[in-house]
Each structure stands twice: as structure tokens, then as C-alpha cells.
């Protein structure tokens, strides 16, 4: 994470700025800020140690011909120093003693997020005091454990217990879980719950899916799993006398994101199922099914199967409910239906006249059909089709037979980065244009169009995506009216300090007017 000016990390070998590699990856470090930073020397661009500023001279331009870097935000590195807390002779000791403690976090010399703050002094003063006491006892040789590592683990456990407990009470305030209505939800949402790089989903009140995307999570995997199990055992919704015995913890990770964080995942570590989840009776396996319930709609999920995802997306829960309320006696088209969530809600909660789900994955279509049967919809007018949604819409437009009153367009991530935004924009434009052409031409209808690409959602504060949809409407020669814009379900919490960096999902509801003859 970016460091404030004159920031000091407590845990390196000496005061040399170049010695950051000697701090072990995943170490718990203290971050402090100098209360009285030295004045900047504008005359020769040199720091307090006589070295030339990294930005060079001539108005701050770089040294090589004055060419700016590709990303100007990376040009300026805040002055910071790293030192070992045991080295009382360090030249920075007096500065540290007069500095302001920000909090504690986990260090990674290979990541662009050098320190992920887990405990902020302002928000958790009591916890911060307790951790500081543990660290001071360690320095004096009177720690709570037999080694420095055990004391660090003790401090990390305290942080995890507090953050996971806070996350549990946050979900309880949202009535999650809620009896037979919803037992599937996001329990921990990374930065939103103060645990950057860690996400946890609960499926069916039976399986707990831990998703790791940061090096510190893999390094402290056992500690995280143990604390999570302890906290769930004390959870008021699951502590019915049997503790957390019915909750299986399944560990998953994202090797590509971990590699970006400087951590290489071994074959054993990349296993989607935790080693401790072996079932001696043989009843659990990769094909074991967990029935998950969301808004009284049931889904078959497979948390023990191979793959990197949980098998269910809880982020669209509120949007599925919102659309369902508008579907009574309507013809519904669910594009990129995955496990049929929007179509199922439209039929069960919204009493739609009919629903068609389309997905390019046969597994998704099979899952949707199974979920329809699970919810007793075998005799209703609901069907699922394996097809590319572009081809499906093109064929439907050419046939000029099928029209719909409500269309949901929820494609996978089309813009994984800013560099792919232009290409993705053209794709979003074409998909939305064709979807509008399938809306009832005589009376018009509703279009819920979504993007799960953070680059698209955050561009121009969200206006960029809306402009694409408006451009698609012009191409389709249909008038559109924006009714509402929403994001992920509230269990996908966000930190106000980092918003909108954590925003990735946009769901925009439009009314598409009748075609002008």
C-alpha cells in the first residue's frame, strides 16, 4: 500500500533503505509516521541523508531525457526507512520514539502493496495497545511464547479474532444467515472487512470457502484457518451445542494473483480442497453436493470440486430480488445465466410467465436445469439453452419471433484491466444493442445490464459504462431511461477509506421504450 511521507517500518536489519529484502515476507510490522518531518530542500533535491531525490532535477522530470514514466502515480516514492526492532543503536531509534504509530500490518517486499494494514491504531486502540505490549515483551526477552515467531503469531491471532468477529456481527446486522431464507453469503470481503487479500463465503450453512489472493494469507494459512474455525464455533447461528462441527473449511487460492504478489504457489498449495477436509466415512468427495439457499431459492453447489471459484456468486443477491419483483406475468430472458439465478428468482419470487436462460457452458446449463427441478419448476415454462449469447440474440433478431419484457445481461469479466477497456467497450456496446432489439417493440420493457469489471465500473465514476449503454440504445434506435444503478450485495462490504477501489460490479436497470415505427 502507498506509504505516507516519512514512514517507518519496524522490522528490518538496519537503517538502510535498500535492506527491505531482509524482512521476511508476511512479517507483522509496525508502521509509524514522523511527527516532525524535515523540511524539503528545494534547492538541490537532496534528502536528509544527502542523496539526490529519485525524481531528478529540472522540474521533477526523470533523469533519462526528461521522459515521464508510463504511470505518473508510481514516479514518487514516499520517503521511508526500515529497521529491526531489536537494534536499539539504529540511527532512526530516536525518530521512531517520537513518531506516531499508524498501526500494524503484514509486510511484503515483492508486492506493490508493501504493507497491508490489518490493525489501525485509531479504529482499534485497545487491540493496538495489546499488540504493542506483546512486541515490547518480545524485545525484552519476556515474550508470551518460546520464540519471536510465536509472539508474532499470537499478535496475528488477536487481529484475526477481532476482524472475523467484527465481520460476523456485521452480517448478523444484515440478518445473514436468516433461517431458511438465506444461508449462503459473503462472510469476509477482503479490504471491506479489514483483511486485505482474504475472502470467505458460507455455502448452505455447511461449507466455508476461504479464498486467498495475497501472500500473507498463504504464509499464515494454518493460523487463519484455526482462528476462523474458532470464531465460527462461537457464532450464535451455528453454535447449537455442536459447535462448528457441521462447517467444513475449504481453502482455495488464486495462483495468478498470488504470483503478482510475489508468491509462487506449489502444486500442493494450489489444491482447492483443504488437506484437513478428508472424510473418513467416504461420504465427502469432489462431487459432494451442498444445497445453498438464497432468498428462499435453492441451488446445488459443489464446494469440494476442482476449480478456483466457490460455485456460487452471492454478489447479485439483491439485484436478483429487485428484478424478480418486476417480473409478474412477464417473459424473461437471462443471458449468461450461470446457475440460473435471475431466471429462477423471476419464476419463483416474481411469478413470471416464462423464462429462458442462455449460457455458453454446458455445465452451467446442466446446473440451471437441475436447480429448476430442485425448486419444483419442472412443470413451469422455464428452459435453458447452451449457446453463445451473441449468436443466440442474432438468430432471435433475424427470426423476428421472440420478444421479451425483461432481459438480464450479466456477462463475465470483459475488461480485466485498463488496457483492455477499449476492446471490452465495443463488446458491451454490441451485447446491449442486440439485447435492446429483443425487448418488446410495441410496449417496451426492462433491461438489467451488468459489468463485473472493476476497470469499467470505476471509469469516470461509473458514467463510462452508462455512456456505453446509451450509445448502444442509439444504435438500436430505442429510447432508454435509467431507473437505478446498484452494485454488489451489502455482504460484499467496502471500506470507505478505499472506496471506490473495491467497487467492481455495476448493475444498471433501464426501461427500453417502444420501437419508433
C-alpha positions in Angstrom: 0.0 0.0 0.0 1.3 3.5 -0.6 3.2 4.9 2.3 2.7 8.4 3.8 5.6 10.8 3.8 8.3 9.9 6.3 7.0 6.5 7.1 9.0 3.9 9.1 8.5 0.2 9.1 9.5 -1.5 12.4 11.3 -4.8 11.5 14.4 -4.7 9.3 18.1 -5.4 9.9 19.3 -1.8 9.9 18.5 1.7 8.8 19.5 1.1 5.2 16.6 1.7 2.8 17.8 -1.0 0.5 17.6 -3.7 3.1 13.9 -4.3 2.9 14.5 -7.8 1.5 15.8 -8.9 4.9 12.4 -8.6 6.4 10.7 -12.0 5.9 7.6 -11.9 3.6 4.5 -12.0 5.8 6.1 -10.5 8.9 3.9 -8.4 11.2 5.3 -4.9 11.2 4.5 -1.6 12.9 4.1 1.4 10.7 4.8 4.9 12.2 5.0 8.4 10.8 7.4 11.1 11.8 5.5 13.9 13.7 8.1 16.5 12.6 9.3 15.7 9.1 12.4 17.5 8.0 11.8 20.4 5.5 12.3 19.6 1.9 15.4 21.0 0.3 14.1 22.6 -2.8 17.5 23.9 -3.9 19.2 20.6 -4.8 16.5 18.0 -4.5 18.5 16.1 -1.9 17.1 14.2 1.1 18.1 14.4 4.7 21.0 11.9 4.1 22.5 13.9 1.3 21.2 11.8 -1.6 19.7 13.2 -4.7 15.9 12.9 -5.0 14.8 10.0 -7.2 12.8 12.3 -9.4 15.9 14.1 -10.6 16.1 17.8 -11.3 14.6 20.1 -14.0 11.1 20.4 -12.5 11.0 16.8 -11.2 11.4 15.1 -14.5 13.2 11.8 -14.8 17.0 11.5 -15.5 16.7 9.9 -18.9 15.9 12.7 -21.3 13.2 14.0 -19.1 10.8 11.3 -20.2 8.0 10.7 -17.7 7.1 7.1 -16.6 4.1 5.4 -18.1 2.3 5.7 -14.8 2.9 9.0 -13.1 1.5 7.8 -9.8 4.5 5.4 -9.5 7.0 8.2 -10.1 7.2 9.5 -6.5 8.0 7.0 -3.7 7.3 8.4 -0.2 10.4 8.6 1.9 10.5 5.6 4.3 13.0 3.6 6.3 13.1 0.0 7.6 14.8 -1.2 10.7 14.9 -4.1 13.2 13.1 -3.5 16.4 15.9 -5.3 18.3 18.5 -2.9 17.1 18.5 -0.2 19.7 21.5 1.5 18.2 19.8 2.3 14.9 20.1 5.9 13.7 16.3 6.0 13.4 15.6 5.0 17.0 15.1 8.5 18.4 12.9 9.4 15.4 10.8 6.3 16.0 10.3 7.0 19.6 8.9 10.5 18.7 6.8 9.2 15.9 3.0 8.5 15.6 2.0 4.8 15.3 -0.4 4.2 12.5 -0.9 0.5 13.1 0.3 -3.0 12.3 0.3 -4.8 9.1 1.9 -7.6 7.1 5.0 -6.9 5.1 5.7 -8.0 1.5 8.9 -6.7 -0.3 7.7 -8.1 -3.6 4.3 -6.6 -3.7 3.1 -3.1 -4.8 1.2 -3.2 -1.5 4.3 -3.1 0.6 2.3 -3.3 3.8 -1.3 -4.4 4.1 -2.6 -2.7 7.3 -4.6 -5.1 9.4 -4.9 -3.1 12.7 -5.3 0.6 12.6 -4.4 2.4 15.9 -7.3 4.9 15.6 -10.0 2.3 15.0 -8.6 -0.4 17.4 -6.8 1.4 20.1 -7.2 -1.4 22.7 -6.1 -4.0 20.3 -3.1 -1.9 19.2 -2.1 -1.4 22.9 -2.2 -5.2 23.4 -0.1 -5.9 20.3 2.4 -3.2 21.3 2.7 -4.8 24.7 3.4 -8.2 23.2 6.1 -6.8 20.9 7.8 -4.9 23.8 7.9 -8.1 25.9 9.4 -9.9 22.9 12.2 -7.2 22.6 12.9 -7.6 26.3 13.1 -11.3 26.1 9.9 -11.9 28.1 7.5 -12.8 25.4 4.5 -15.0 25.8 6.0 -17.8 23.7 9.2 -19.6 23.3 10.3 -17.5 20.3 9.7 -14.3 18.5 7.7 -16.2 15.8 5.2 -17.5 18.4 4.6 -14.0 19.8 4.1 -12.7 16.3 1.6 -15.5 15.7 -0.1 -14.6 19.0 -0.5 -10.9 17.8 -1.8 -12.0 14.4 -4.3 -14.3 16.1 -5.6 -11.4 18.2 -6.1 -9.3 15.0 -7.8 -12.1 13.1 -10.1 -12.8 16.0 -11.2 -9.2 16.2 -11.6 -8.8 12.5 -13.5 -12.0 11.9 -15.7 -11.3 15.0 -16.5 -7.8 13.6 -17.3 -9.4 10.2 -19.7 -11.9 11.8 -21.6 -9.2 13.7 -21.8 -7.0 10.5 -23.5 -9.9 8.7 -25.8 -10.6 11.7 -26.9 -6.9 11.4 -27.9 -7.8 7.8 -29.8 -10.8 9.0 -27.2 -13.2 7.5 -27.7 -16.0 7.8 -31.5 -15.8 8.1 -33.0 -19.2 8.9 -34.5 -21.0 5.9 -34.4 -17.8 3.8 -30.7 -17.3 3.1 -27.8 -19.5 4.3 -25.3 -18.5 1.6 -23.4 -15.2 1.8 -20.0 -13.5 1.8 -18.7 -13.6 5.4 -15.4 -11.8 4.8 -14.8 -9.4 1.9 -11.1 -8.5 2.0 -10.4 -4.8 2.4 -14.0 -4.2 3.3 -13.6 -6.2 6.5 -10.0 -5.0 7.1 -8.4 -8.3 5.9 -6.9 -7.4 2.6 -6.4 -10.4 0.3 -8.8 -12.7 2.1 -12.4 -13.5 1.2 -14.7 -16.1 2.9 -18.0 -17.4 1.6 -20.5 -19.5 3.5 -22.4 -22.0 1.4 -25.6 -23.6 2.7 -24.5 -23.2 6.3 -22.3 -26.2 5.7 -19.2 -25.2 3.8 -16.9 -22.3 4.4 -14.9 -21.3 1.3 -11.7 -19.4 2.1 -10.3 -17.6 -1.0 -6.7 -16.4 -0.7 -5.2 -13.8 -3.1 -2.4 -12.4 -1.0 1.0 -13.9 0.1 0.4 -13.3 3.8 -2.8 -15.4 3.6 -0.8 -18.4 2.3 2.1 -17.9 4.7 -0.3 -17.7 7.7 -2.8 -20.2 6.3 -2.9 -22.5 9.3 -3.4 -19.6 11.7 -6.2 -18.1 9.6 -8.0 -21.5 9.3 -7.7 -22.1 13.1 -9.0 -18.7 14.1 -11.8 -18.9 11.6 -12.9 -22.3 12.9 -12.8 -21.0 16.5 -14.9 -17.9 15.6 -17.4 -20.0 13.7 -17.7 -22.3 16.7 -18.7 -19.3 18.8 -21.1 -17.9 16.1 -24.6 -17.6 17.5 -26.2 -19.0 14.3 -24.0 -22.2 14.2 -23.4 -22.7 17.9 -26.3 -25.0 18.7 -24.4 -27.2 21.1 -22.4 -29.0 18.5 -20.1 -26.1 17.7 -18.9 -25.7 14.2 -18.8 -29.4 13.6 -21.1 -29.2 10.5 -19.0 -26.4 8.9 -16.2 -27.7 6.6 -13.4 -25.2 5.8 -12.3 -25.4 2.2 -9.2 -23.4 1.2 -8.8 -22.1 -2.3 -6.4 -19.6 -3.8 -5.7 -17.7 -7.0 -2.2 -18.6 -8.2 -2.2 -15.8 -10.8 -2.9 -13.1 -8.3 -0.5 -14.6 -5.7 2.2 -14.6 -8.4 1.6 -10.8 -8.8 2.0 -10.6 -5.0 5.4 -12.3 -5.3 4.3 -15.7 -4.0 4.7 -18.9 -6.1 2.0 -21.5 -5.3 3.2 -25.1 -5.1 1.1 -27.9 -6.6 0.1 -29.0 -3.1 -0.9 -25.5 -2.0 -3.0 -25.0 -5.2 -5.3 -27.8 -4.2 -8.8 -26.4 -3.9 -9.7 -28.7 -1.0 -8.0 -28.3 2.4 -5.9 -31.3 3.4 -7.8 -31.5 6.7 -11.2 -32.0 5.0 -10.8 -35.7 4.3 -14.0 -37.6 5.3 -13.2 -40.9 6.8 -16.7 -42.2 6.0 -16.1 -41.6 2.3 -19.3 -39.6 2.0 -17.5 -36.4 1.1 -15.8 -36.1 -2.3 -15.3 -33.8 -5.2 -18.9 -34.5 -6.3 -20.4 -33.9 -2.9 -23.4 -31.5 -3.1 -24.3 -28.7 -0.7 -27.8 -27.3 -1.2 -27.5 -23.5 -0.8 -30.5 -21.2 -0.2 -30.7 -17.6 -1.1 -33.9 -15.6 -0.8 -35.8 -19.0 -0.4 -34.4 -20.2 -3.8 -32.3 -23.4 -3.6 -29.2 -24.1 -5.6 -26.9 -27.2 -5.9 -23.3 -26.2 -5.2 -20.1 -28.3 -5.3 -17.6 -26.7 -2.9 -15.4 -29.7 -2.9 -14.9 -29.9 -6.6 -11.9 -28.8 -8.6 -11.8 -25.1 -9.6 -11.0 -21.7 -8.1 -14.5 -20.4 -7.6 -17.0 -21.2 -4.8 -19.6 -22.4 -7.3 -22.0 -19.6 -6.3 -22.0 -15.8 -6.7 -23.6 -14.1 -3.7 -22.9 -10.6 -5.0 -26.1 -10.5 -7.2 -28.5 -11.4 -4.4 -30.1 -8.0 -4.0 -30.3 -7.5 -7.8 -31.9 -10.9 -8.3 -34.6 -9.9 -5.8 -35.1 -6.5 -7.3 -35.6 -7.8 -10.8 -37.9 -10.6 -9.6 -40.3 -8.1 -8.2 -40.8 -6.6 -11.7 -41.4 -9.9 -13.5 -45.1 -10.8 -12.7 -46.6 -12.3 -15.9 -43.6 -11.2 -17.9 -41.4 -13.0 -20.5 -37.9 -13.1 -19.1 -34.5 -13.7 -20.8 -31.5 -14.4 -18.6 -28.3 -14.0 -20.7 -25.1 -15.6 -19.2 -27.4 -17.3 -16.7 -24.6 -19.4 -14.9 -26.7 -21.4 -12.4 -30.0 -19.8 -13.4 -30.2 -17.3 -10.6 -32.1 -14.5 -12.3 -34.4 -16.8 -14.2 -35.2 -18.9 -11.1 -36.0 -15.8 -9.0 -38.2 -14.4 -11.7 -40.2 -17.6 -11.8 -40.4 -18.4 -8.1 -40.5 -15.0 -6.4 -41.6 -12.9 -9.3 -44.3 -15.2 -10.9 -43.0 -14.6 -14.4 -45.0 -16.1 -17.3 -41.9 -17.7 -18.8 -38.1 -17.6 -18.6 -35.2 -18.6 -20.8 -31.7 -18.9 -19.6 -28.7 -18.9 -22.0 -25.1 -19.8 -21.3 -22.1 -21.0 -23.4 -21.2 -23.5 -20.8 -22.9 -26.9 -20.8 -22.0 -27.3 -17.1 -23.9 -24.0 -16.4 -26.9 -25.2 -18.4 -27.0 -28.5 -16.6 -26.7 -26.8 -13.2 -29.5 -24.4 -14.1 -31.8 -27.3 -15.2 -31.0 -29.2 -12.0 -31.8 -26.1 -9.9 -35.1 -25.6 -11.7 -36.0 -29.2 -10.9 -34.8 -28.8 -7.3 -37.2 -25.8 -6.9 -40.2 -27.7 -8.4 -40.3 -25.8 -11.7 -40.4 -28.9 -13.9 -44.0 -28.1 -15.0 -43.4 -24.4 -15.5 -42.4 -22.6 -18.7 -38.7 -22.3 -18.0 -35.9 -23.6 -20.1 -32.1 -23.3 -20.5 -30.1 -23.2 -23.7 -26.4 -23.8 -24.4 -25.3 -21.1 -26.9 -23.1 -18.1 -27.3 -25.3 -15.2 -26.3 -24.2 -13.1 -29.3 -25.3 -15.9 -31.7 -28.5 -16.5 -29.7 -29.5 -12.9 -29.9 -28.5 -12.6 -33.6 -30.6 -15.6 -34.5 -33.6 -14.4 -32.4 -33.4 -10.9 -34.1 -33.3 -12.4 -37.6 -36.2 -14.8 -36.8 -38.2 -11.8 -35.5 -40.4 -14.2 -33.5 -39.3 -14.0 -29.8 -39.6 -10.8 -27.8 -39.1 -10.3 -24.1 -40.5 -8.0 -21.4 -37.4 -8.3 -19.1 -33.8 -9.1 -20.1 -30.9 -9.6 -17.8 -27.4 -9.3 -19.3 -24.7 -10.4 -16.9 -21.6 -11.3 -18.9 -18.3 -12.5 -17.4 -15.5 -10.0 -16.9 -14.7 -8.5 -20.3 -12.2 -5.8 -19.1 -9.7 -7.4 -16.6 -7.5 -4.3 -16.9 -7.5 -0.7 -18.2 -5.6 -1.8 -21.2 -8.5 -4.0 -22.4 -11.1 -1.3 -21.8 -11.5 -0.2 -25.4 -12.0 -3.7 -26.7 -14.4 -4.5 -23.9 -16.4 -1.3 -24.6 -17.1 -2.4 -28.1 -18.2 -5.8 -26.9 -20.5 -4.3 -24.2 -21.9 -1.9 -26.9 -22.8 -4.8 -29.2 -24.3 -7.0 -26.5 -26.5 -4.2 -25.1 -27.6 -3.1 -28.6 -28.7 -6.6 -29.5 -30.5 -7.1 -26.1 -32.5 -3.9 -26.7 -33.6 -5.2 -30.1 -35.2 -8.2 -28.3 -37.3 -6.0 -26.0 -41.0 -5.9 -26.9 -41.2 -3.4 -29.7 -44.8 -2.4 -29.0 -44.7 -1.8 -25.3 -41.0 -1.7 -24.4 -39.6 -3.4 -21.3 -36.8 -3.6 -18.8 -33.1 -4.3 -19.3 -30.8 -5.0 -16.3 -27.3 -4.8 -17.8 -24.2 -5.6 -15.7 -20.5 -5.4 -15.7 -18.2 -7.1 -13.2 -15.1 -5.4 -14.5 -13.7 -3.0 -11.9 -11.9 -1.1 -14.7 -15.3 -0.4 -16.3 -17.2 0.2 -13.1 -14.7 2.8 -11.8 -14.0 4.6 -15.1 -15.3 8.2 -14.9 -17.1 7.4 -11.6 -19.3 4.8 -13.3 -20.5 7.2 -16.1 -18.4 5.5 -18.7 -20.4 2.3 -18.6 -23.7 4.2 -18.7 -22.5 6.1 -21.7 -21.8 2.8 -23.5 -25.3 1.6 -22.8 -26.7 4.9 -24.0 -24.6 4.6 -27.2 -26.0 1.1 -27.7 -29.5 2.5 -27.4 -28.8 5.0 -30.2 -27.5 2.2 -32.4 -30.6 0.1 -31.6 -32.8 3.2 -32.2 -34.5 2.7 -28.8 -35.1 5.3 -26.1 -33.8 4.3 -22.7 -34.5 5.7 -19.3 -32.2 4.9 -16.4 -34.2 3.6 -13.4 -31.5 2.7 -10.9 -27.8 1.8 -10.5 -26.7 -0.7 -7.9 -23.6 -2.8 -7.1 -22.8 -6.0 -5.2 -24.9 -7.2 -2.3 -24.1 -5.5 1.0 -22.4 -8.6 2.4 -19.6 -7.6 -0.1 -18.6 -4.9 2.2 -16.3 -2.0 1.2 -14.1 0.3 3.2 -15.0 3.9 2.9 -11.3 4.7 3.1 -10.5 2.8 -0.1 -13.8 3.3 -2.0 -14.3 3.1 -4.9 -11.2 0.9 -5.4 -13.1 -2.1 -4.1 -16.1 -1.5 -6.4 -16.3 -3.9 -9.3 -19.9 -4.7 -10.0 -22.4 -2.3 -11.7 -26.0 -3.4 -12.3 -27.9 -0.7 -14.2 -31.7 -1.1 -14.7 -33.1 0.7 -17.8 -36.5 1.0 -19.3 -36.3 0.4 -23.0 -39.1 2.3 -24.8 -41.2 1.0 -27.7 -39.6 1.0 -31.1 -40.4 4.1 -33.2 -42.2 3.0 -36.3 
